[in-house]
Amino acid sequence: MFVLPESNADHPAIIAERLIALPEHSHLKDASIEWLFRADPKIQAGRQILGTCYMPTVTGGLRDFFLWMVERLFGHFPDFLIVLDKGYWDTCGDRRREILVYHELLHAVQAVDKYDAPKFDKDGLPVWALRGHDVEEFTQTVARYGQWNDDIERFVAAANEGGYA
């Protein structure tokens, strides 16, 4: 089940607005981003998924229904839809909320052409895309927030031990 975030100071869009002012997210200043919470934990490969960034598209027979449902829910069709784990959000504290929003925003990028120049459509609007992880975390997240969780600490320790080959 999914729920809309409450309109208050804890809304992820408020954090995102502040983060989009950073150079690494400045390309998103004109992007439409909407937010949902997942009420039930999502477990994938034995790990809890805290957030997912989507480009809300669907193909096939349910496409028209999906488009109608998204537009009805948000009043427009966003460029990106970010779904966060509500249980985690409610208990993690301000710093980890910011890290989660920062991380999910790193998935939202402007597409580039074969020369690595930003892509635009025929109307001059940005063409959006999704970016995958550098490793399991983004290098930029670690550069900004340090070793903020146990997984990253273990990864850095392994890298420092280095060189089995």
Residue frames as a rotation matrix with the C-alpha (Angstrom) as fourth column:
MET 1
0.581 0.814 0.000 0.00
0.814 -0.581 0.000 0.00
0.000 0.000 -1.000 0.00
PHE 2
-0.543 -0.729 0.416 1.19
0.739 -0.651 -0.175 3.52
0.399 0.212 0.892 -0.76
VAL 3
0.503 0.656 -0.562 0.39
0.823 -0.562 0.081 6.79
-0.263 -0.503 -0.823 0.99
LEU 4
0.416 -0.312 0.854 1.06
0.356 -0.808 -0.469 10.41
0.836 0.500 -0.225 0.17
PRO 5
-0.606 -0.643 -0.469 3.41
0.725 -0.203 -0.658 12.26
0.328 -0.739 0.589 2.52
GLU 6
0.445 0.721 -0.531 1.71
0.866 -0.497 0.052 14.68
-0.227 -0.483 -0.846 4.89
SER 7
0.307 -0.289 0.907 2.12
0.428 -0.809 -0.403 18.36
0.850 0.512 -0.125 4.06
ASN 8
0.985 -0.083 -0.149 4.43
0.105 -0.396 0.912 19.34
-0.135 -0.914 -0.382 6.90
ALA 9
0.528 -0.843 -0.101 8.06
-0.823 -0.538 0.184 20.16
-0.210 -0.015 -0.978 7.64
ASP 10
-0.142 -0.583 0.800 8.99
-0.333 0.790 0.516 16.47
-0.932 -0.193 -0.306 7.26
HIS 11
0.863 0.494 0.101 7.80
-0.059 0.298 -0.953 16.26
-0.501 0.816 0.287 3.66
PRO 12
0.156 -0.875 0.457 10.63
0.720 0.418 0.555 14.92
-0.677 0.242 0.695 1.46
ALA 13
0.445 0.050 0.894 10.00
0.805 -0.459 -0.375 17.67
0.391 0.887 -0.245 -1.12
ILE 14
0.986 -0.113 0.120 11.11
-0.155 -0.886 0.438 20.29
0.057 -0.450 -0.891 1.41
ILE 15
0.369 -0.900 0.234 14.42
0.038 0.266 0.963 18.49
-0.929 -0.346 0.132 1.89
ALA 16
0.138 -0.281 0.950 14.71
0.923 0.384 -0.021 17.97
-0.358 0.880 0.312 -1.88
GLU 17
0.875 0.232 0.425 14.17
0.389 -0.860 -0.331 21.67
0.289 0.455 -0.842 -2.55
ARG 18
0.765 -0.644 0.005 17.16
-0.447 -0.525 0.724 22.49
-0.464 -0.557 -0.689 -0.37
LEU 19
0.107 -0.758 0.643 19.31
0.209 0.650 0.731 19.74
-0.972 0.057 0.228 -1.93
ILE 20
0.530 0.154 0.834 18.46
0.834 0.085 -0.545 20.74
-0.155 0.984 -0.083 -5.51
ALA 21
0.967 -0.247 -0.063 20.34
-0.250 -0.967 -0.046 23.98
-0.050 0.060 -0.997 -4.81
LEU 22
0.260 -0.913 0.314 23.56
-0.151 0.283 0.947 21.88
-0.954 -0.294 -0.065 -4.60
PRO 23
-0.223 -0.417 -0.881 25.66
-0.894 -0.273 0.355 21.68
-0.388 0.867 -0.312 -7.78
GLU 24
-0.963 -0.242 0.120 25.21
-0.188 0.918 0.348 17.90
-0.194 0.313 -0.930 -8.14
HIS 25
-0.399 0.891 0.218 21.41
0.767 0.455 -0.453 18.28
-0.503 -0.013 -0.864 -8.19
SER 26
-0.485 0.203 -0.850 21.04
-0.170 -0.976 -0.137 21.66
-0.858 0.078 0.508 -9.93
HIS 27
-0.963 0.134 -0.235 19.92
-0.213 0.157 0.964 19.98
0.166 0.979 -0.123 -13.19
LEU 28
-0.583 0.772 -0.254 16.70
0.783 0.617 0.078 19.06
0.217 -0.153 -0.964 -11.35
LYS 29
-0.854 0.227 -0.468 15.56
0.081 -0.831 -0.551 22.64
-0.514 -0.508 0.691 -10.71
ASP 30
-0.478 0.700 -0.531 13.01
-0.875 -0.434 0.215 22.36
-0.081 0.567 0.819 -13.53
ALA 31
-0.797 0.172 -0.578 12.14
-0.023 0.949 0.314 18.68
0.603 0.264 -0.753 -13.03
SER 32
0.154 0.892 0.425 8.78
-0.858 -0.093 0.506 17.64
0.490 -0.442 0.751 -11.68
ILE 33
-0.751 -0.427 -0.503 9.32
-0.086 0.820 -0.566 15.25
0.654 -0.382 -0.653 -8.78
GLU 34
0.319 0.867 0.384 6.55
-0.723 -0.039 0.689 13.65
0.612 -0.497 0.614 -6.74
TRP 35
-0.761 -0.607 0.228 6.81
-0.558 0.434 -0.707 11.58
0.330 -0.666 -0.670 -3.58
LEU 36
0.493 0.836 -0.240 5.02
-0.492 0.495 0.716 8.57
0.718 -0.235 0.655 -2.16
PHE 37
-0.366 -0.524 0.769 5.56
-0.917 0.345 -0.202 6.45
-0.160 -0.779 -0.606 0.92
ARG 38
-0.186 0.245 -0.952 5.44
-0.240 0.928 0.285 2.66
0.953 0.282 -0.113 0.81
ALA 39
0.395 0.457 0.797 3.53
-0.855 -0.135 0.501 1.60
0.337 -0.879 0.337 3.94
ASP 40
0.943 -0.070 0.326 4.91
-0.071 0.913 0.403 -1.95
-0.325 -0.403 0.855 3.97
PRO 41
0.073 -0.993 -0.089 8.63
-0.530 -0.114 0.841 -2.78
-0.845 -0.014 -0.534 3.84
LYS 42
0.898 0.052 -0.437 9.98
-0.419 0.405 -0.813 -3.95
0.134 0.913 0.385 0.49
ILE 43
0.265 -0.809 0.524 12.63
-0.372 0.416 0.830 -6.64
-0.890 -0.415 -0.190 0.78
GLN 44
0.915 -0.077 -0.396 14.78
-0.368 0.242 -0.898 -7.46
0.165 0.967 0.193 -2.22
ALA 45
0.281 -0.823 -0.493 17.64
0.059 0.528 -0.847 -9.96
0.958 0.209 0.196 -2.13
GLY 46
0.180 -0.133 -0.975 17.39
0.900 0.423 0.109 -9.97
0.398 -0.896 0.196 1.67
ARG 47
-0.834 -0.494 -0.245 17.75
0.549 -0.784 -0.290 -6.18
-0.049 -0.376 0.925 1.99
GLN 48
0.195 0.896 -0.398 15.15
0.761 -0.394 -0.515 -3.61
-0.619 -0.203 -0.759 2.90
ILE 49
-0.385 -0.221 0.896 14.67
0.821 -0.525 0.223 -1.09
0.422 0.822 0.384 0.09
LEU 50
-0.394 0.160 -0.905 14.50
0.677 -0.616 -0.403 2.36
-0.622 -0.771 0.134 1.69
GLY 51
0.167 0.450 -0.877 13.77
-0.323 -0.816 -0.480 4.30
-0.932 0.363 0.009 -1.48
THR 52
-0.275 -0.194 0.942 13.31
0.798 0.500 0.336 3.94
-0.536 0.844 0.017 -5.21
CYS 53
-0.304 0.133 -0.943 13.39
-0.401 -0.916 0.000 6.59
-0.864 0.378 0.332 -7.92
TYR 54
-0.146 0.368 0.918 11.19
0.749 0.648 -0.140 5.91
-0.646 0.667 -0.370 -10.93
MET 55
-0.879 0.225 -0.420 10.41
-0.449 -0.685 0.574 7.54
-0.159 0.693 0.703 -14.21
PRO 56
-0.378 0.790 0.484 6.71
-0.159 0.459 -0.874 6.76
-0.912 -0.407 -0.047 -13.99
THR 57
-0.282 0.282 -0.917 6.07
-0.958 -0.040 0.283 5.06
0.043 0.959 0.282 -17.29
VAL 58
-0.267 0.246 0.932 4.29
-0.159 0.943 -0.294 1.89
-0.951 -0.226 -0.212 -18.17
THR 59
-0.686 0.073 -0.724 3.66
-0.725 0.018 0.688 0.07
0.063 0.997 0.040 -21.42
GLY 60
-0.937 0.329 -0.115 1.01
0.313 0.940 0.133 -2.37
0.152 0.088 -0.984 -22.46
GLY 61
-0.284 0.954 0.092 -2.69
0.597 0.101 0.796 -2.61
0.750 0.281 -0.599 -21.86
LEU 62
0.386 0.450 -0.806 -2.72
0.921 -0.234 0.310 -0.78
-0.049 -0.862 -0.505 -18.52
ARG 63
-0.627 -0.750 0.208 -0.79
0.765 -0.644 -0.016 2.25
0.147 0.149 0.978 -19.80
ASP 64
-0.357 0.550 0.755 -3.81
0.073 -0.789 0.610 4.56
0.931 0.273 0.242 -20.15
PHE 65
0.697 0.620 -0.360 -5.15
0.359 0.133 0.924 3.54
0.620 -0.773 -0.130 -16.74
PHE 66
0.115 -0.758 -0.642 -1.75
0.989 0.029 0.143 4.12
-0.090 -0.651 0.753 -15.11
LEU 67
-0.744 -0.391 0.542 -1.40
0.505 -0.860 0.072 7.57
0.438 0.327 0.837 -16.70
TRP 68
0.095 0.880 0.466 -4.91
-0.001 -0.468 0.884 8.49
0.995 -0.085 -0.044 -15.55
MET 69
0.697 0.182 -0.693 -4.22
0.619 0.335 0.711 7.24
0.362 -0.924 0.121 -12.01
VAL 70
-0.289 -0.886 -0.362 -0.92
0.956 -0.291 -0.050 9.15
-0.061 -0.360 0.931 -11.65
GLU 71
-0.716 0.052 0.696 -2.43
0.224 -0.927 0.300 12.36
0.661 0.371 0.653 -13.00
ARG 72
0.395 0.916 0.074 -5.44
0.110 -0.127 0.986 12.00
0.912 -0.381 -0.151 -10.70
LEU 73
0.505 -0.264 -0.822 -3.19
0.852 0.307 0.425 11.43
0.140 -0.914 0.380 -7.68
PHE 74
-0.317 -0.797 -0.514 -0.77
0.827 -0.497 0.261 14.33
-0.464 -0.343 0.817 -8.30
GLY 75
0.529 0.584 -0.616 -2.73
0.184 -0.787 -0.588 16.63
-0.829 0.198 -0.524 -10.61
HIS 76
0.541 -0.432 -0.721 -0.06
-0.839 -0.338 -0.426 16.23
-0.060 0.836 -0.546 -13.31
PHE 77
0.947 -0.300 -0.113 2.35
0.272 0.938 -0.215 13.65
0.171 0.173 0.970 -14.65
PRO 78
0.708 -0.702 -0.079 5.76
-0.417 -0.505 0.755 14.02
-0.570 -0.502 -0.650 -12.94
ASP 79
0.371 -0.709 -0.600 9.16
-0.769 0.128 -0.627 13.47
0.521 0.694 -0.497 -14.52
PHE 80
-0.647 -0.603 -0.466 10.22
-0.152 0.701 -0.696 11.38
0.747 -0.380 -0.546 -11.50
LEU 81
0.625 0.748 0.224 8.34
-0.473 0.134 0.871 9.54
0.621 -0.650 0.437 -8.78
ILE 82
-0.563 -0.825 -0.042 10.30
-0.392 0.312 -0.865 8.73
0.728 -0.470 -0.499 -5.64
VAL 83
0.625 0.743 -0.240 8.89
-0.218 0.461 0.860 6.09
0.749 -0.486 0.450 -3.29
LEU 84
-0.460 -0.772 0.438 10.28
-0.614 -0.080 -0.785 5.96
0.642 -0.630 -0.437 0.26
ASP 85
-0.323 0.276 -0.905 9.82
0.550 0.833 0.058 3.43
0.771 -0.479 -0.421 3.06
LYS 86
0.331 0.582 0.743 7.42
-0.232 -0.713 0.662 5.05
0.915 -0.391 -0.101 5.54
GLY 87
0.912 0.005 -0.410 8.55
0.366 0.442 0.819 3.01
0.185 -0.897 0.401 8.55
TYR 88
-0.044 -0.997 -0.065 12.17
0.993 -0.037 -0.113 4.02
0.110 -0.070 0.991 8.00
TRP 89
-0.316 -0.038 0.948 11.23
0.319 -0.945 0.068 7.66
0.894 0.324 0.311 7.34
ASP 90
0.622 0.699 0.353 9.20
-0.109 -0.369 0.923 7.90
0.775 -0.613 -0.153 10.53
THR 91
0.956 -0.212 -0.203 12.04
0.268 0.346 0.899 6.61
-0.121 -0.914 0.388 12.71
CYS 92
0.418 -0.885 0.205 15.36
0.865 0.319 -0.386 7.57
0.277 0.339 0.899 11.07
GLY 93
0.228 -0.340 -0.912 15.84
0.570 -0.713 0.408 11.21
-0.790 -0.613 0.032 12.07
ASP 94
0.789 0.212 -0.577 16.59
-0.177 -0.821 -0.543 14.35
-0.589 0.530 -0.610 10.08
ARG 95
-0.123 -0.930 -0.345 20.15
-0.758 -0.137 0.638 13.51
-0.641 0.340 -0.688 8.95
ARG 96
-0.722 -0.149 0.676 19.24
0.168 0.910 0.379 10.09
-0.672 0.387 -0.632 7.55
ARG 97
0.440 0.884 0.159 16.16
0.511 -0.100 -0.854 11.54
-0.739 0.457 -0.495 5.88
GLU 98
0.574 -0.294 -0.764 18.37
-0.583 -0.802 -0.129 14.04
-0.575 0.520 -0.632 4.12
ILE 99
-0.547 -0.829 0.118 20.81
-0.544 0.459 0.702 11.31
-0.636 0.320 -0.702 3.09
LEU 100
-0.332 0.503 0.798 17.96
0.537 0.796 -0.278 9.19
-0.775 0.336 -0.535 1.71
VAL 101
0.751 0.624 -0.213 16.51
0.221 -0.543 -0.810 12.08
-0.622 0.561 -0.546 -0.30
TYR 102
0.206 -0.782 -0.589 19.99
-0.772 -0.499 0.393 13.06
-0.601 0.374 -0.706 -1.52
HIS 103
-0.660 -0.477 0.580 20.64
-0.139 0.837 0.530 9.48
-0.738 0.270 -0.618 -2.62
GLU 104
0.041 0.761 0.648 17.33
0.692 0.446 -0.567 9.12
-0.720 0.471 -0.509 -4.47
LEU 105
0.770 0.211 -0.602 17.84
-0.178 -0.835 -0.521 12.46
-0.613 0.508 -0.606 -6.24
LEU 106
-0.264 -0.939 -0.220 21.18
-0.623 -0.008 0.782 11.17
-0.736 0.343 -0.583 -7.54
HIS 107
-0.417 0.191 0.889 19.20
0.522 0.851 0.062 8.61
-0.744 0.490 -0.454 -9.57
ALA 108
0.640 0.759 0.117 17.34
0.588 -0.386 -0.711 11.43
-0.495 0.524 -0.694 -11.38
VAL 109
-0.390 -0.868 -0.309 19.49
0.295 -0.435 0.851 12.80
-0.872 0.241 0.425 -14.20
GLN 110
0.524 0.404 -0.750 19.25
-0.600 -0.449 -0.661 14.57
-0.604 0.797 0.007 -17.50
ALA 111
0.696 -0.241 0.677 20.07
0.520 0.819 -0.243 12.22
-0.496 0.521 0.695 -20.36
VAL 112
0.062 -0.744 -0.665 23.20
-0.450 -0.616 0.647 12.93
-0.891 0.259 -0.373 -22.39
ASP 113
0.880 0.190 -0.436 23.99
-0.472 0.238 -0.849 12.44
-0.058 0.953 0.299 -26.04
LYS 114
0.824 -0.564 -0.047 26.93
0.534 0.803 -0.264 10.51
0.187 0.193 0.963 -27.48
TYR 115
-0.032 -0.846 0.533 29.19
0.295 -0.517 -0.803 13.52
0.955 0.132 0.266 -26.75
ASP 116
-0.381 -0.008 -0.925 28.06
0.914 0.150 -0.378 13.67
0.142 -0.989 -0.050 -23.07
ALA 117
-0.941 0.190 0.278 26.14
-0.183 -0.982 0.052 16.90
0.283 -0.002 0.959 -23.73
PRO 118
-0.622 0.771 0.137 22.72
-0.062 0.126 -0.990 17.27
-0.780 -0.625 -0.031 -22.03
LYS 119
-0.822 0.411 0.394 19.85
0.540 0.342 0.769 16.02
0.181 0.845 -0.503 -24.21
PHE 120
-0.604 0.710 -0.361 16.75
-0.364 -0.649 -0.668 18.08
-0.709 -0.272 0.650 -24.97
ASP 121
-0.142 0.641 0.755 13.58
0.715 0.594 -0.370 17.17
-0.685 0.487 -0.542 -26.82
LYS 122
-0.374 0.008 0.928 12.25
0.875 -0.328 0.355 18.96
0.307 0.945 0.116 -29.91
ASP 123
0.660 0.666 0.346 10.56
0.466 -0.725 0.506 21.55
0.589 -0.173 -0.790 -27.66
GLY 124
-0.040 -0.795 0.606 13.82
-0.252 -0.579 -0.776 22.34
0.967 -0.183 -0.178 -25.86
LEU 125
0.658 0.319 0.682 12.82
-0.732 0.057 0.679 20.52
0.178 -0.946 0.271 -22.66
PRO 126
-0.391 -0.861 0.326 15.28
-0.909 0.417 0.011 18.26
-0.146 -0.292 -0.945 -20.83
VAL 127
0.364 0.354 -0.862 15.17
-0.416 0.890 0.190 14.55
0.834 0.289 0.471 -21.60
TRP 128
0.262 -0.180 0.948 15.25
-0.962 0.031 0.272 12.74
-0.078 -0.983 -0.165 -18.27
ALA 129
0.159 -0.273 -0.949 16.88
-0.262 0.915 -0.307 9.43
0.952 0.298 0.073 -17.39
LEU 130
0.957 0.078 0.280 17.70
-0.290 0.276 0.916 7.23
-0.006 -0.958 0.287 -14.42
ARG 131
0.056 -0.995 -0.084 21.22
-0.744 0.015 -0.669 6.67
0.666 0.099 -0.739 -13.16
GLY 132
0.695 0.113 -0.710 22.36
0.232 0.900 0.370 3.46
0.680 -0.422 0.599 -11.50
HIS 133
0.932 -0.361 0.011 24.59
-0.082 -0.181 0.980 3.13
-0.352 -0.915 -0.199 -8.47
ASP 134
0.265 -0.939 -0.221 28.34
-0.908 -0.165 -0.385 3.54
0.325 0.302 -0.896 -8.62
VAL 135
-0.907 -0.358 -0.219 28.65
-0.234 0.864 -0.445 0.58
0.349 -0.353 -0.868 -6.27
GLU 136
-0.287 0.880 -0.378 25.70
0.890 0.391 0.236 -0.02
0.355 -0.268 -0.895 -3.90
GLU 137
0.429 0.301 -0.852 25.93
0.595 -0.803 0.016 3.60
-0.679 -0.514 -0.524 -2.80
PHE 138
0.825 -0.170 0.539 26.81
0.367 -0.564 -0.739 6.69
0.430 0.808 -0.403 -4.77
THR 139
-0.187 -0.969 -0.160 30.35
0.912 -0.111 -0.395 8.00
0.365 -0.220 0.905 -4.42
GLN 140
-0.422 0.070 0.904 28.86
-0.003 -0.997 0.076 11.49
0.906 0.030 0.421 -4.07
THR 141
0.696 0.712 0.094 26.75
-0.131 -0.003 0.991 10.43
0.706 -0.702 0.091 -1.07
VAL 142
0.589 -0.558 -0.584 29.82
0.804 0.474 0.359 9.09
0.076 -0.681 0.728 0.72
ALA 143
-0.434 -0.772 0.464 31.82
0.711 -0.610 -0.350 12.20
0.554 0.177 0.814 -0.23
ARG 144
-0.173 0.450 0.876 29.13
-0.267 -0.877 0.399 14.42
0.948 -0.165 0.272 1.28
TYR 145
0.613 0.620 0.490 28.02
-0.633 0.014 0.774 12.37
0.472 -0.785 0.401 4.33
GLY 146
-0.350 -0.849 0.396 30.95
-0.933 0.281 -0.223 10.06
0.078 -0.448 -0.891 5.03
GLN 147
-0.805 -0.002 -0.593 30.64
-0.021 0.999 0.026 6.49
0.592 0.033 -0.805 6.29
TRP 148
-0.489 0.685 0.540 27.05
-0.835 -0.547 -0.062 6.96
0.253 -0.481 0.840 7.41
ASN 149
0.658 0.719 0.223 26.06
-0.753 0.620 0.220 3.30
0.020 -0.312 0.950 7.73
ASP 150
0.323 -0.526 0.786 27.56
-0.376 0.691 0.617 -0.11
-0.868 -0.495 0.025 8.52
ASP 151
0.763 0.000 0.646 27.59
0.519 0.597 -0.612 -1.26
-0.386 0.802 0.456 4.88
ILE 152
0.840 -0.465 0.279 29.73
-0.109 -0.650 -0.752 1.68
0.531 0.602 -0.597 3.83
GLU 153
0.461 -0.691 0.557 32.07
-0.854 -0.174 0.491 1.23
-0.242 -0.702 -0.670 6.79
ARG 154
0.426 -0.269 0.864 32.60
0.067 0.962 0.266 -2.43
-0.902 -0.055 0.427 5.81
PHE 155
0.867 -0.064 0.495 33.14
0.498 0.066 -0.864 -1.45
0.023 0.996 0.090 2.17
VAL 156
0.721 -0.628 0.292 35.74
-0.540 -0.774 -0.330 1.20
0.433 0.080 -0.898 3.06
ALA 157
0.372 -0.589 0.718 37.51
-0.666 0.369 0.648 -1.23
-0.647 -0.719 -0.254 5.42
ALA 158
0.577 -0.119 0.808 37.66
0.437 0.881 -0.182 -3.84
-0.690 0.458 0.561 2.65
ALA 159
0.897 -0.248 0.365 38.96
0.233 -0.436 -0.869 -1.26
0.375 0.865 -0.333 0.17
ASN 160
0.598 -0.693 0.402 41.64
-0.791 -0.592 0.156 -0.17
0.130 -0.411 -0.902 2.63
GLU 161
0.368 -0.451 0.813 42.75
-0.239 0.799 0.552 -3.77
-0.899 -0.397 0.186 3.19
GLY 162
0.626 0.132 -0.769 42.75
-0.707 -0.322 -0.630 -4.07
-0.330 0.938 -0.108 -0.60
GLY 163
0.129 -0.673 -0.728 44.55
-0.972 0.061 -0.229 -6.12
0.198 0.737 -0.646 -3.16
TYR 164
0.414 0.028 0.910 43.89
-0.370 0.918 0.140 -9.83
-0.832 -0.395 0.390 -2.98
ALA 165
0.995 0.059 0.081 44.86
0.051 0.398 -0.916 -10.17
-0.086 0.915 0.393 -6.63
